[in-house]
């Protein structure tokens, strides 16, 4: 701690990154952020875990021995013991991929996410694989909400059982979170999603983000997206398209395309402001981490990013 005490407030802010410095945020004692007029928010995220409860088999040519819920939970708990303001999120496709789902129908996956104390998740296309009735059956096991802003479930069994958005307060900082799902028609058997109505994700995102930023006074707005990272040569809405054609979103945590990003990719939104897009591949072999620093007086935001392999 002594190595940081030599900095005054201005120098401290400069060196930790608000003015382009390079000190690792995880190595700085939490109390020093408050002393410097800063609040640190740590975002942890997963996507497309696909029922991978156990690590990949040792014989797997790419991911042998990697992943597994036990190791993920241990890592999450370690970070929580080190950081004051931690939020844990998932971007969908929790179901389907191993016999655990075929046997338990998603119950085990949801119970384990609750044990890990996820704060919110959104639905991916494979989360409809047991039908909306099957998904609804597992919801009582969830201690966290599913955020589905562009799926209208009014005429289904899921009516009133999901949320459009959630606001989390950490110290003086408000974090607004909403979810976007991919178009189900042509991707999921119609009998699995029934009378679910799909709404335009761009229109929905801009309405949600504007409400969270302007009306709900959120300092940070996060989109949990299962749209996919990018589709070259296609006009299909992706996270890259969403980032560039929206306003008021600070971070898009993506899924669906199983894209391994070693760190978030920065885009410019409609107003020329930075939007981060992150994704952790699939199978629960990585845990994404983004540390936001918010200056209390100005509201200025800086960030430090990393993706941790679970091996």
C-alpha positions as CSV (number, residue, x, y, z in Angstrom):
1,X,0.0,0.0,0.0
2,X,2.9,2.4,0.7
3,X,3.8,2.6,-3.0
4,X,0.4,4.3,-3.7
5,X,0.4,6.6,-0.7
6,X,3.0,8.9,-2.3
7,X,0.4,10.0,-4.9
8,X,-1.9,13.0,-4.2
9,X,-5.5,12.7,-5.5
10,X,-4.7,14.2,-9.0
11,X,-1.7,11.9,-9.5
12,X,-3.6,8.9,-8.2
13,X,-6.4,9.4,-10.7
14,X,-3.8,9.9,-13.5
15,X,-1.9,6.7,-12.7
16,X,-4.8,4.4,-12.3
17,X,-6.1,5.1,-15.8
18,X,-8.5,8.1,-15.9
19,X,-5.8,10.0,-17.7
20,X,-4.2,7.0,-19.5
21,X,-2.1,5.4,-16.7
22,X,-1.3,1.8,-16.5
23,X,-1.4,0.6,-12.8
24,X,-3.3,-2.7,-12.5
25,X,-6.6,-1.9,-10.8
26,X,-6.8,-5.3,-9.0
27,X,-3.5,-4.6,-7.2
28,X,-4.7,-1.3,-5.6
29,X,-6.3,-1.5,-2.1
30,X,-10.0,-0.6,-2.3
31,X,-9.8,2.1,0.4
32,X,-7.5,4.2,-1.8
33,X,-10.2,4.5,-4.5
34,X,-12.6,6.1,-2.0
35,X,-9.8,8.4,-0.7
36,X,-9.2,9.6,-4.2
37,X,-12.9,10.3,-4.8
38,X,-13.5,7.2,-7.0
39,X,-15.9,4.3,-6.9
40,X,-14.7,0.9,-8.4
41,X,-17.3,-1.5,-9.8
42,X,-16.2,-5.0,-10.9
43,X,-18.3,-6.7,-13.5
44,X,-17.9,-10.4,-13.9
45,X,-19.6,-12.2,-16.8
46,X,-20.2,-15.5,-18.6
47,X,-22.1,-16.6,-21.7
48,X,-23.0,-19.8,-23.5
49,X,-22.0,-22.1,-20.7
50,X,-24.2,-24.8,-22.3
51,X,-24.7,-27.1,-19.3
52,X,-21.0,-27.6,-18.7
53,X,-21.1,-28.5,-15.1
54,X,-17.9,-30.5,-15.1
55,X,-14.5,-29.4,-16.7
56,X,-13.9,-30.5,-20.3
57,X,-12.4,-34.0,-20.5
58,X,-8.6,-34.1,-20.2
59,X,-8.6,-35.7,-23.7
60,X,-10.3,-32.7,-25.3
61,X,-7.8,-31.3,-27.9
62,X,-8.5,-27.6,-27.2
63,X,-10.0,-27.3,-23.7
64,X,-8.8,-30.4,-21.8
65,X,-9.4,-30.0,-18.1
66,X,-10.7,-26.4,-18.4
67,X,-13.9,-24.9,-17.0
68,X,-16.2,-26.5,-14.5
69,X,-18.6,-24.9,-12.1
70,X,-16.6,-25.7,-9.0
71,X,-13.5,-23.8,-10.3
72,X,-15.7,-20.9,-11.6
73,X,-17.3,-20.6,-8.2
74,X,-13.9,-20.6,-6.5
75,X,-12.6,-17.9,-8.7
76,X,-15.8,-15.8,-8.3
77,X,-15.6,-16.1,-4.5
78,X,-11.9,-15.1,-4.6
79,X,-12.7,-11.9,-6.5
80,X,-15.6,-11.1,-4.2
81,X,-13.2,-11.5,-1.2
82,X,-10.9,-8.9,-2.8
83,X,-13.4,-6.4,-4.2
84,X,-16.1,-4.4,-2.6
85,X,-18.6,-3.9,-5.5
86,X,-18.9,-7.0,-7.6
87,X,-21.8,-7.8,-10.1
88,X,-22.1,-11.2,-11.8
89,X,-24.0,-11.5,-15.1
90,X,-24.7,-14.1,-17.8
91,X,-25.7,-13.6,-21.5
92,X,-27.7,-16.7,-22.2
93,X,-27.6,-20.3,-23.5
94,X,-27.3,-21.7,-20.1
95,X,-29.1,-24.9,-21.2
96,X,-28.2,-27.7,-23.7
97,X,-24.8,-29.3,-24.3
98,X,-24.3,-32.1,-21.8
99,X,-26.5,-35.0,-20.4
100,X,-27.1,-32.9,-17.3
101,X,-29.6,-30.8,-19.2
102,X,-31.2,-33.9,-20.8
103,X,-31.7,-35.5,-17.4
104,X,-32.5,-32.5,-15.2
105,X,-34.1,-30.2,-17.7
106,X,-32.1,-27.1,-16.6
107,X,-32.8,-27.4,-12.9
108,X,-29.1,-28.1,-12.0
109,X,-27.8,-25.2,-14.1
110,X,-30.2,-22.7,-12.5
111,X,-29.5,-24.0,-9.0
112,X,-25.8,-23.7,-9.4
113,X,-26.1,-20.1,-10.8
114,X,-28.1,-19.2,-7.8
115,X,-25.4,-20.8,-5.6
116,X,-22.8,-18.6,-7.3
117,X,-25.1,-15.6,-6.6
118,X,-25.6,-14.3,-10.2
119,X,-27.2,-10.9,-10.2
120,X,-29.0,-11.3,-13.6
121,X,-29.1,-13.2,-16.9
122,X,-30.8,-13.0,-20.2
123,X,-32.2,-15.9,-22.3
124,X,-30.4,-17.4,-25.3
125,X,-32.1,-19.5,-28.0
126,X,-31.1,-22.8,-26.4
127,X,-32.8,-21.7,-23.2
128,X,-36.0,-22.4,-25.2
129,X,-35.0,-26.0,-25.9
130,X,-37.3,-27.5,-23.3
131,X,-40.0,-25.1,-24.4
132,X,-41.2,-22.1,-22.5
133,X,-43.1,-24.5,-20.2
134,X,-39.8,-26.2,-19.4
135,X,-38.1,-22.9,-18.8
136,X,-40.9,-21.6,-16.6
137,X,-40.6,-24.8,-14.5
138,X,-37.0,-24.0,-13.6
139,X,-37.6,-20.3,-12.8
140,X,-38.5,-21.0,-9.1
141,X,-34.9,-22.2,-8.6
142,X,-33.5,-18.8,-9.7
143,X,-32.6,-16.3,-7.1
144,X,-31.8,-13.8,-9.9
145,X,-34.0,-12.3,-12.6
146,X,-34.0,-13.0,-16.3
147,X,-33.9,-9.8,-18.3
148,X,-35.7,-10.0,-21.6
149,X,-36.4,-6.6,-23.0
150,X,-37.3,-7.5,-26.6
151,X,-39.3,-10.7,-26.0
152,X,-43.0,-10.1,-25.3
153,X,-44.2,-13.0,-23.2
154,X,-47.7,-11.5,-22.5
155,X,-49.6,-14.4,-24.1
156,X,-47.4,-17.2,-22.7
157,X,-46.7,-19.0,-19.4
158,X,-43.8,-16.6,-18.9
159,X,-46.0,-13.5,-18.6
160,X,-44.8,-11.5,-15.7
161,X,-42.0,-13.9,-14.9
162,X,-39.1,-12.0,-16.5
163,X,-38.1,-8.4,-16.3
164,X,-37.2,-5.8,-18.9
165,X,-34.4,-4.3,-16.8
166,X,-32.8,-4.2,-13.4
167,X,-31.0,-1.5,-11.5
168,X,-28.3,-2.3,-9.0
169,X,-27.0,0.3,-6.6
170,X,-23.3,0.0,-5.4
171,X,-22.4,2.8,-3.1
172,X,-23.2,6.0,-5.0
173,X,-23.3,4.3,-8.4
174,X,-26.4,3.1,-10.2
175,X,-25.9,0.3,-12.8
176,X,-28.8,-0.3,-15.2
177,X,-29.0,-3.7,-16.9
178,X,-31.3,-4.9,-19.7
179,X,-31.4,-7.9,-22.0
180,X,-31.7,-8.6,-25.7
181,X,-32.5,-11.9,-27.3
182,X,-32.0,-13.1,-30.9
183,X,-34.9,-13.6,-33.3
184,X,-36.3,-17.1,-32.6
185,X,-38.2,-17.7,-35.9
186,X,-36.2,-20.0,-38.1
187,X,-33.7,-20.7,-35.3
188,X,-35.9,-22.3,-32.7
189,X,-38.9,-24.7,-33.3
190,X,-42.0,-22.6,-33.0
191,X,-43.6,-25.0,-30.6
192,X,-40.8,-24.2,-28.2
193,X,-41.4,-20.4,-28.0
194,X,-45.1,-20.4,-28.7
195,X,-46.7,-17.0,-28.8
196,X,-43.5,-15.1,-27.8
197,X,-43.3,-11.9,-29.8
198,X,-39.9,-10.7,-30.9
199,X,-39.3,-7.0,-30.9
200,X,-36.7,-5.0,-32.9
201,X,-33.5,-5.1,-30.7
202,X,-32.2,-1.8,-31.9
203,X,-35.4,0.1,-31.2
204,X,-35.7,-1.7,-27.8
205,X,-32.1,-1.0,-26.9
206,X,-32.4,2.7,-27.5
207,X,-35.6,3.0,-25.5
208,X,-34.2,0.9,-22.6
209,X,-30.8,2.7,-22.5
210,X,-32.4,6.2,-22.7
211,X,-34.8,5.4,-19.9
212,X,-32.0,3.9,-17.7
213,X,-29.6,6.8,-18.3
214,X,-31.9,9.8,-18.4
215,X,-34.9,8.8,-16.2
216,X,-33.4,6.3,-13.9
217,X,-30.1,8.3,-13.6
218,X,-27.9,5.3,-14.1
219,X,-24.2,5.9,-14.2
220,X,-23.5,2.8,-16.2
221,X,-25.8,1.0,-18.6
222,X,-25.1,-2.6,-19.5
223,X,-26.8,-4.7,-22.2
224,X,-26.9,-8.5,-21.8
225,X,-27.0,-9.5,-25.4
226,X,-27.6,-12.9,-27.1
227,X,-27.5,-11.4,-30.6
228,X,-24.0,-12.5,-31.6
229,X,-20.8,-10.6,-31.9
230,X,-20.6,-9.8,-35.7
231,X,-21.9,-11.2,-39.0
232,X,-19.7,-10.2,-41.9
233,X,-21.5,-9.4,-45.1
234,X,-24.9,-9.5,-43.3
235,X,-27.3,-6.8,-42.2
236,X,-28.3,-9.0,-39.2
237,X,-28.3,-7.1,-35.9
238,X,-25.2,-8.0,-33.9
239,X,-23.4,-6.6,-30.9
240,X,-21.2,-4.6,-33.3
241,X,-24.2,-3.1,-35.1
242,X,-25.9,-2.5,-31.8
243,X,-22.9,-0.7,-30.4
244,X,-22.6,1.6,-33.4
245,X,-26.3,2.3,-33.9
246,X,-27.3,3.1,-30.3
247,X,-26.8,5.7,-27.6
248,X,-26.4,5.5,-23.8
249,X,-25.0,2.0,-23.6
250,X,-21.6,1.7,-21.9
251,X,-21.1,-2.1,-22.1
252,X,-22.5,-4.9,-24.2
253,X,-21.9,-8.4,-22.8
254,X,-22.6,-10.7,-25.7
255,X,-23.2,-14.4,-26.5
256,X,-24.5,-16.7,-29.2
257,X,-21.5,-16.7,-31.6
258,X,-19.1,-18.3,-29.0
259,X,-16.6,-15.6,-29.8
260,X,-13.4,-15.6,-27.6
261,X,-12.4,-12.0,-27.0
262,X,-9.3,-11.7,-24.8
263,X,-10.5,-8.2,-23.9
264,X,-13.5,-6.1,-24.8
265,X,-13.6,-4.4,-28.2
266,X,-14.3,-0.6,-28.2
267,X,-16.8,0.8,-30.7
268,X,-18.1,4.4,-31.2
269,X,-21.9,4.9,-30.7
270,X,-24.1,7.3,-32.5
271,X,-22.8,10.2,-30.4
272,X,-19.2,9.2,-30.9
273,X,-18.9,7.8,-27.3
274,X,-17.1,4.6,-26.5
275,X,-19.1,1.4,-26.1
276,X,-17.3,-1.8,-25.0
277,X,-18.3,-5.2,-26.4
278,X,-17.2,-8.3,-24.5
279,X,-17.7,-12.1,-24.9
280,X,-16.1,-15.1,-23.2
281,X,-16.5,-17.9,-25.9
282,X,-18.5,-20.8,-24.5
283,X,-18.5,-23.8,-22.1
284,X,-17.6,-21.8,-19.0
285,X,-13.9,-22.0,-19.7
286,X,-13.4,-18.2,-19.2
287,X,-14.7,-15.6,-16.8
288,X,-14.9,-12.1,-18.1
289,X,-13.9,-9.2,-15.8
290,X,-14.3,-5.5,-16.4
291,X,-13.4,-3.0,-13.7
292,X,-15.1,0.4,-14.0
293,X,-13.8,3.5,-12.1
294,X,-16.2,6.3,-11.7
295,X,-15.0,9.7,-10.5
296,X,-17.6,10.9,-8.0
297,X,-17.5,14.6,-8.8
298,X,-17.4,14.5,-12.6
299,X,-19.0,11.1,-13.3
300,X,-16.1,10.3,-15.7
301,X,-15.7,6.6,-16.3
302,X,-12.6,4.6,-17.0
303,X,-12.1,0.9,-17.2
304,X,-9.6,-2.0,-17.0
305,X,-10.4,-5.3,-18.7
306,X,-9.4,-8.9,-18.6
307,X,-10.6,-12.4,-19.3
308,X,-9.5,-15.1,-16.9
309,X,-9.2,-18.7,-18.1
310,X,-10.7,-21.3,-15.7
311,X,-8.2,-24.1,-15.8
